[in-house]
Amino acid sequence: MIKTTTKTFNELSITELYDVLRLRSQVFVVEQDCVYQDVDDKDQKALHLFISDADKIVGYTRMFDKGDSFKEASIGRVVVQENHRDKKLGHTLIKESIKAIQTHYNTSKIKISAQTHLKHFYESHGFIQTGSEYLEDGIPHIKMKKE
């Protein structure tokens, strides 16, 4: 059964935190072959949203209030486990992250740093590109905003 959960850093259990970090490392470091420091001292400020399937975390995002990462509220570390990508969980993650930002941070202005190849995915959720392409950890990215 698919379940969505939102928690602050201090509300995460040790097992949930471990599973989130394992998923992020599995996709961003191993699958995308990108050596970078994922554990970046920002998780403590973030709101964490994850999707579980049979009590296993298979999707995740972290969100920040305005001023914590960008001038606007933001969504980052959007990740879905490879064997769950055919279930459209990325769309669920973004929709639920937008709702969580509105609920917890009382804003609908959101900025993201998106991998360029996901531009159309984010546009389908109301984000628009606001700058030119740049490299972040060796991967092409673009800034996008939702008003």
N, C-alpha and C positions, 0 to 999 in steps of 0.2 A: 504494500500500500504506500502510495506517495504522500508525503507529509512535508509541509513547509513550516519552518521555525525561525523566529527572530529573537536574538539575545544580545545583550551587551557582553563585553569581554569577560567581566566578572561573573556573569551568569552561565558562561560556557562550562561544561564539565571538562575534566581533564581528557576524557575519551573523545568528546566532541572536538576539542582544540586539536588533539593529536590527529584525528580523522580529517579535519579541515586542512591542517598543514601538510598531511600526507597527500591529499587530493591536489592541492596547489602545486606541490613539488612534482607529483606524478605528471601533471599536464604542462605546467610552465617551464620546469627545469628539464625533465626527462623527455617528454613527448615533443616539446618545441625546441629541444636542444639549446636552451638558453641559460647560461651560467650567470646567475644574478642573486643578490641577497633578498630572498622573499621575506624572511623575518626581519622587518624593518622598523620596529619600535612604533608602528602606527596602529597595530591591531588593538592596543589598549584603549584607544580613543574611538574605535569603530563600533558600529552596530553591525552584527553578523547575521546574515540570512542564509539558511541552508535548506536543501531539499534532501529528505531521506527516503529511501526505498527499502523496506524491510529492515529498518533500523541501521542502514548503512548510508552515510552521507555521499550523495552522488552529484550534487550541485551546490554552488556557493557564490555569494557576493559579500563584499563588505561596503559599508556606507559611512560617509562622514558628514558632519554638520558643516555649514558654511564657516569658512575660516580654518578648518582643521587640515584640509589638504589643498583646496582651491578657495577662491573668494566665495564661490557658490557651494551648495551641498554637492556631494559627488558619490558615484558608484565605482567600485574597482574590484579587481581580482575576480572577475566574472568567469566561472569555470564550471564545466559539466564533464563528468567522467565519460570517457570515450564510448563505452558500451551503453550509454544512456542518451546519446545525442540524437538518436532517431525519435525520441519521445517529446521533442519540442520543449524541453525543460529550460532551455535558455530564455525562451519567451516568458515562461512562468517566473523565472528569476528576475527578469527586468521589470515585469509588471508588479510583482510583489515588492521589489526594491523601491520602485517609484512610490507605491502606497506607503511603505515604511518611512520613507523620507518625509512625505506629506504629514504622516501621523506623528512621528517622533521629533522632526525638526521644523515642522510647520512652514514648509516652503515647497514650491513646485519648480523652482529654478535649480537645475542640475547640470553639472559639467562632468564630462568623462574624457579620458584618454583612451581611445578605442583603437584596436588593431585595425589597420586600414581595410583588410579584406572583410571585415564585419560591418563596414559602413552601411550597407543596405539593411542589414539586420537592425541596427540601431535607428536608422531612419524610419523603419516600420513602427517604432515606439515613440516617434515624435522628435527625435534628436536631429539637429542639423550641424553640418560641418562648419567650423568657425576659423579654421586655419589651414595652413599647408602641411603636407606630410613631413614627418620627422622620424628619426630612429630613436627608439627607447629600448635599451638592452638588446640592440641589434635587430629589432623587429619594427617594420614600418607602422607608425601610429598617426592618428589625427585627433585634434581636439574637437569635441562635439558638445553642444548645449541643448537643453530642453527648457523652454520658458514656461 
